[in-house]
C-alpha cells in the first residue's frame, strides 16, 4: 500500500501567530524555526493519529484489492474521508480503467456497492483510489487537535528536537480520536 499526496493542504491547522502566542514569543526572529516546528508537529500528529488535519487530495495504491473491500470496507490511509474522487484498475502498461461507480466510501472505508462485481486486477497491475481527506480549511480543524499541535510545537521548541514518544497529553488526545473514525 502506498499513500501519495496529490493536492497538498491549503495551509497549516496551527497558524504562526497562534504558535508564537502559545510559546510566548514576541519577536519575528524565530519565525522560520516556529514554522518548521509547526510542519513537523503536524506530520507527527497525522502519522500518530491516521488523520489528515487540513483537507487534501490523496491517492492510495494497492497491488490487489485490499482485504475487506467486499465485506464492510477497507480502511483508507487517512481520515476523515470527505469525498471519493476516483477508483481505477491500472494494468502493467499503466492503462487505467475507471470503476468509481462500483464503489462508495462510508465511515472512512472503501466498499463495493451492493450488486456490483469486483473488477479483476491484471497481472502486474494495481488499484488506485483517489479521495479527499481532512476536516476542511485550517479554521475547521477541531480544537483538541490544534491543542495537540501546540503541545508538540512546545515540546520541540523546549527540547530543540522532537522526542520519539508523544507527550502524555497529546497521546490522550490521539487515543480519544482513534476510536472516532469519520
C-alpha angles and dihedrals in degrees: 000000000000126000117201130182109234098174116019122223118277097242137325126297089231116053122220091243093051091049092049090049090051091048091044093236112156101181136065095233095100099039094115092050094047091047090053091047090053092053091046092048091050092050091048093048093046092049092049095045103034088231132128106218103195116034117266137158116253136186119212117195129196131180088225138359110306119245113269099022089123096038114048097329139274120268116251115224099254137019165257089044111207102175143008107227102179147335118207137179107214122196128214091271091055094252108147130211112201111224100163095129091065092062142057137184119236125172092348094308130115109227137176112249115243116272094021126118121230108247116239118250109224121230108281091013133120145204120245121194118185117195144156117244133179142071095274128256121005090265090056096062110113116258095240091059092047088052089051089053091050091051092050092048090050092050092051093044092052096043098037088233139042117265121234094244127054116251111258093251092053092044089055091053092047092047091052090050095047090071092051109071111174 
